Amino acid sequence: MTYNLFDFLQLIGSLGIFIFGMKIFSEGLQKIAGNRLKDILGGMTRNRLTGLLTGFGTTAITQSSTTTTVMTVSFVNAGLLTFIQSTGVIMGANIGTTITAWLVALFGFKFQITPIALAVIGIFFVFLFSKNPRWRNIAEAMVGFGILFIGLNFIKDGVPDINSNPEIFAFLDVFTDYGYLSLILFVFVGTLLTLLTQSSSAATAITLVMLFEGWISFPVAAAMVLGENVGTTVTANIAALVGNVHAKRAARFHFFFNIIGVIWMMILIYPMLHLIDQVVQFFSENPISVMGGEVESRANATLALSLFHTTFNVLNVILLFAFVPLLVRFVEYLQPDKGGKSDEFHLRHISGGMMTSPLLSIEQAQKEVQQFVDIIKKMHSSITELLFDPNADQETLKKKLKKHEQATDQLEVEISDYLVRISERSSMEHDLTDRIRYLQIMINDLERIADIYYQIAKQADRLHEYHSSWPEEAMQEIRTLTDALGDTIENMGFNVAKAPQDIKLEEAIALEKKVNKLRNRFRDNHYSRLENGNYSPRAGVVFIDVLNRLERIGDHVINVNESASGNRMNGKRVVEGQ
């Protein structure tokens, strides 16, 4: 045997170059797509059919079904897609992933593309240093494309020759002599290979090389491809482990959809392989059976395997399309929505990890900020009830406010950490860097708002300790200011959900000015009441403290609005530590 450890390490390095090229190619394509990728996923999922086209298109753009399915799970987790909408996207992604196999089979084995790949890298390499982000992204995609096929060529050269190393063939032959059981075994091999490479496209490329070099027969390669369809579902299921129930359901649907497909295909595997063989022979200039394994037929065999891959996924979608509602109900039965609040204050939208596109990662972070605002709204409602409802359960409300305040502390830290990880990426566009900075400012202001609400709850508690109360006039003033503040928070919620360029600050500014005017008027009234002895000094101290804190919340709210619009008009209005 002439194959040694150093040869094996070269093969592993070649695989690394291939996967690296695929990663660069995929990320470059996603950056080129930019906002359109989000629009495709968010706007073309009205039903299962449009969702299927969306999944196919997105996978064609990203050149990775794993990216599409993980992205889909993340979007379901973020509320950008429903579980039902995600089913169509996932089915389309299964078909879209077959494009990579066709690229590899056509350009990697039918034609000598390595010289062209080197020329592509030579042409576009210089544009990697361009100041124009679009040209830089195009160059990244094209350089990745070149590296991908150079890596594939290295893999072909690094795979040991069967004639020079008959021991390898003998070793594999042991596992291929069990007929149908061998095919079942290699389904598991394909699944394991996908788990090891974390890419079904890379696993398919390796399978194509093994088939081309004569390591494995066409039926064994087809079984491995089926296993790779199962393996690709694992990444999305791992991403969904920390997601909400809807994200878990989307990932489970992907798994069961592919498992069912593999089961029925394994039942019909031999008739299907013979049909594929006949089709390839019909269109081939040199009609040699791909089932035989002759050297002349190996290039045809790689095309036949790509055709089998596409045919399987298309037929699986056609056969199971009508049964998707039943499969959805089955998944919902296995993954019930317990309706509890155990994950109410955990990261809902970025828990699945960072997206490959910085823009989509920022969109996820913005959805998390919207959850932050929802907690602020709940705190405002609880404070209103605590101050003005004589029949309210004071202890329960105070515990709820404390829980909310602790949740905002956690959210600030985790969102900030996520934003830092996004900003650490190289070649970030200037506008995305600004959005990250403004999101950091927003979560800091929102956390301060939560702190102030909790402090107001403590002040209300002090009032009960003093056995004091405010006169009706003072109570009505606080109520008026609280209602005005509630309007500013509602407006903030609308703005945080918008893209920066869509935000108009006029209403937010007007609402904040109203809060300031009310605070100034009620403060003057407060001093008049003190002079007239309308309430005790202790009650008065609590009143003016609550009044000032409510106004300070209004300052933080306008800060959030300005940051959301990307327009800090007067700098940061609120002094830290107030």
Buried (B, 14 or more C-beta within 10 A) or exposed (E): EEBEEEEEEBBEBBBEBBBBBBBBBBBBBBBBBBEEBBEBBBEBBEEBEBBBBBBBBBBBBBBBBBBBBBBBBBBBBBBBBEBBBBBBBBBBBBBBBBBBBBBBBBBBBEEEBBEBBEEBBEEBEEBBEBEEBEBBBBBBBBBBBBBBBBBBBBBBEBBBEBEEBEEBBEEBEEBBEEEEEBBBBBBBBBBBBBBEBBBBBBBBBBBBBBBBBBBBBBBBBBBBBBBBBBBBBBBBBBBBEBBBBBBBBBBBBBBBBBEBBBEBBBEEBEEBBEBBBEBBBEEBEEEBBBBEBEEEBBBBBBBBBBBBBBBBBEBBBEEBBEEBEEBBEBBBEEBEEEEEEEBBBBBBBBBBBBBBBBBBBBBBBBBBBBBBBEBBBBBBBBBBBBBEEEEBEBEEBBEBBEBBBEBBEEBBEBBBEBBEEBBEEEEBBEEBEEBBBBBBBBBBBBBBBBBBBBBBBEBBBBBEEBEBBBEEEBBEBBEEBBEBBBBBBBBBBBBBBEEBEEBEBEBBBEBBEBBBEBBEEBBEBBEEBBEEEBBBEBBBBBBBBBBEBBBBBBBBBBBBBBBBBBEBEEEBBBEEEE
